[in-house]
Amino acid sequence: MIHAVGALLLRSHFVVWGDSMAPALHHGDVVHCIPARLSLARIRRGSLVVAISPGRAERIVIKRVAALPGERVQIRDDGFIAIAEPSAVPSDSGWTCAASEYFLIGDNLAQSSDSRRYGPVGAGDIIGCVWLTVPAHRWRRKGARQYR
């Protein structure tokens, strides 16, 4: 267990699996991230982050930050989200991110399982902030061993 946690904390690159972040990221792309312990102060709305999926600790997700701590989120009928000050949204709809929570969404809303489904993600579940993306066609070559 300790080895797995240590590997997760030190790991800085991840392979995109699926199309929930298209068109920004595609299946097979590689992202490199700055560890959260160094980057939490730099996370802004629109940042790409790597996080542990709430309720599924074995699953790592790459999502975009839609709302910051203290902000209120409301899902519209068309699937898009609206961000507002907490007092501007009725208390019976949407989510308010706590002092250490972020609302994460995929760019491809139709294909993404994100905070619209499981709510805000705690800062402790954010592994890091993406700083470099390598498209799949740049690192894959014919006959290369593929990892899952």
Long-range contacts (C-beta under 8 A, 24 or more apart in sequence): 8-127, 9-35, 9-127, 10-35, 11-127, 12-128, 14-50, 14-60, 14-62, 15-147, 16-62, 16-136, 17-148, 18-111, 19-108, 19-111, 20-61, 20-63, 20-106, 20-107, 20-108, 20-111, 20-112, 20-113, 20-114, 21-48, 21-62, 21-63, 21-64, 21-106, 21-107, 21-108, 21-112, 22-107, 22-108, 22-111, 23-107, 23-108, 24-48, 24-64, 24-107, 25-62, 25-107, 25-133, 26-135, 26-136, 27-136, 28-136, 28-140, 29-133, 29-134, 29-135, 29-136, 30-133, 30-134, 30-136, 30-139, 31-62, 31-130, 31-132, 31-133, 31-134, 32-130, 32-131, 32-132, 32-133, 32-134, 33-127, 33-128, 33-129, 33-130, 33-131, 34-128, 34-129, 34-131, 35-127, 35-128, 36-123, 36-126, 36-127, 36-128, 36-129, 38-128, 39-128, 39-129, 40-123, 40-126, 42-129, 43-68, 43-102, 43-126, 43-129, 44-68, 45-83, 47-129, 47-130, 48-129, 48-130, 49-102, 49-104, 49-126, 49-127, 49-128, 49-129, 49-130, 50-126, 50-127, 50-128, 50-129, 50-130, 51-104, 51-121, 51-125, 51-126, 51-127, 52-125, 52-127, 53-118, 54-118, 54-119, 54-121, 54-122, 54-125, 55-118, 60-127, 61-104, 61-113, 61-114, 62-130, 63-104, 63-105, 63-106, 63-112, 63-114, 63-115, 64-104, 64-105, 64-106, 64-107, 65-102, 65-103, 65-104, 66-103, 66-104, 66-105, 66-115, 67-97, 67-102, 67-103, 67-120, 68-97, 68-102, 69-97, 69-98, 69-99, 69-100, 69-101, 69-102, 69-123, 70-96, 70-97, 70-98, 70-99, 71-96, 71-97, 71-103, 72-96, 72-97, 73-97, 73-103, 73-115, 73-120, 75-116, 79-109, 79-110, 79-116, 80-109, 81-105, 81-116, 95-119, 95-120, 98-122, 100-124, 102-126
